[in-house]
């Protein structure tokens, strides 16, 4: 199993930027070979996948964040990142990371609030 800890969220004004981090521990070999994703869940909404990155660093994005968010991974540091630029109020959510497929246990997430 892999344990995941998200960090880096906060309160930011519209148009601002944040960088989220997801630190993995436990079965690191498994972490390094799995595609990873950043998910978010807004109040009253279902959790959605916003960005994913393969083990070899190919990336994909939801249309709602394309051109504004960038996912990356550093397997040497067992960490996945999400750089978020030009943030909008509709990006407000709790952000989680997990693998793509049969998920490991979810972490606590990190709250992102975009508000003036």
C-alpha positions as CSV (number, residue, x, y, z in Angstrom):
1,X,0.0,0.0,0.0
2,X,0.9,3.6,-0.5
3,X,0.1,6.4,1.9
4,X,-0.5,9.9,0.5
5,X,-0.3,13.3,2.2
6,X,-1.4,16.4,0.3
7,X,-0.3,19.9,1.2
8,X,0.0,23.4,-0.2
9,X,-3.6,24.6,-0.3
10,X,-4.8,27.9,1.1
11,X,-6.8,31.0,0.4
12,X,-6.0,32.9,-2.8
13,X,-7.5,35.7,-4.8
14,X,-8.9,35.1,-8.3
15,X,-6.1,35.1,-10.8
16,X,-3.6,33.9,-8.2
17,X,-1.5,30.8,-8.1
18,X,-0.8,27.8,-5.8
19,X,1.4,24.7,-5.9
20,X,0.1,21.6,-4.3
21,X,2.3,18.7,-3.3
22,X,1.5,15.0,-2.7
23,X,4.0,13.1,-0.8
24,X,4.0,9.3,-1.0
25,X,5.3,6.8,1.5
26,X,5.0,3.0,2.0
27,X,5.3,0.9,-1.2
28,X,7.4,3.5,-3.2
29,X,8.0,1.1,-6.1
30,X,4.3,0.8,-6.6
31,X,4.0,4.6,-6.5
32,X,6.7,5.0,-9.1
33,X,5.1,2.7,-11.7
34,X,1.5,3.9,-11.3
35,X,-0.1,6.8,-13.2
36,X,-1.1,9.4,-10.6
37,X,-3.8,12.0,-10.6
38,X,-5.0,15.1,-8.8
39,X,-8.7,15.0,-8.0
40,X,-10.9,17.6,-6.4
41,X,-14.3,17.7,-4.6
42,X,-16.3,20.8,-4.2
43,X,-19.1,21.1,-1.6
44,X,-22.1,19.1,-2.8
45,X,-20.3,17.7,-5.8
46,X,-18.7,14.4,-6.8
47,X,-15.0,14.0,-6.8
48,X,-13.5,14.7,-10.2
49,X,-10.2,14.0,-11.9
50,X,-8.5,17.2,-13.0
51,X,-5.0,16.1,-14.0
52,X,-3.1,12.9,-14.5
53,X,0.5,11.9,-15.2
54,X,1.8,8.6,-16.3
55,X,4.9,7.0,-14.8
56,X,6.8,8.2,-17.8
57,X,5.4,11.7,-17.4
58,X,2.8,11.9,-20.2
59,X,0.0,14.2,-18.9
60,X,-3.7,14.8,-19.4
61,X,-6.1,17.5,-18.1
62,X,-9.7,18.1,-17.7
63,X,-11.0,20.8,-20.1
64,X,-11.9,23.1,-17.1
65,X,-8.2,23.4,-16.1
66,X,-6.4,22.9,-19.4
67,X,-3.8,25.7,-19.9
68,X,-4.0,26.8,-16.3
69,X,-2.9,23.7,-14.3
70,X,0.3,21.7,-14.7
71,X,0.9,18.3,-13.1
72,X,4.4,16.9,-12.6
73,X,6.1,14.2,-10.6
74,X,9.5,13.7,-9.0
75,X,9.9,10.0,-8.4
76,X,13.2,10.6,-6.6
77,X,11.3,12.6,-4.0
78,X,8.2,10.4,-4.2
79,X,6.1,13.5,-4.8
80,X,3.5,14.6,-7.3
81,X,2.8,18.3,-7.8
82,X,0.0,20.4,-9.2
83,X,0.8,24.0,-10.2
84,X,-2.3,26.0,-10.5
85,X,-2.4,29.4,-12.2
86,X,-5.1,31.9,-13.1
87,X,-7.3,30.4,-10.3
88,X,-11.0,31.0,-10.5
89,X,-13.7,30.8,-7.8
90,X,-14.9,27.5,-9.4
91,X,-11.6,25.9,-8.6
92,X,-12.5,26.1,-4.9
93,X,-12.5,22.5,-3.6
94,X,-10.6,20.0,-1.5
95,X,-7.8,18.6,-3.6
96,X,-6.6,15.0,-3.4
97,X,-4.0,12.8,-5.1
98,X,-4.3,9.2,-5.9
99,X,-3.4,6.7,-8.5
100,X,-5.4,6.2,-11.7
101,X,-7.4,3.0,-11.4
102,X,-7.9,1.0,-8.2
103,X,-7.3,3.7,-5.7
104,X,-5.2,3.5,-2.6
105,X,-6.6,4.9,0.7
106,X,-7.4,8.6,0.3
107,X,-5.4,11.2,2.1
108,X,-6.9,14.1,4.0
109,X,-6.7,16.4,1.0
110,X,-5.8,20.0,1.0
111,X,-8.3,22.9,0.9
112,X,-8.1,25.4,-1.9
113,X,-10.3,28.5,-1.6
114,X,-10.4,31.1,-4.4
115,X,-12.1,34.2,-3.2
116,X,-11.6,38.0,-3.1
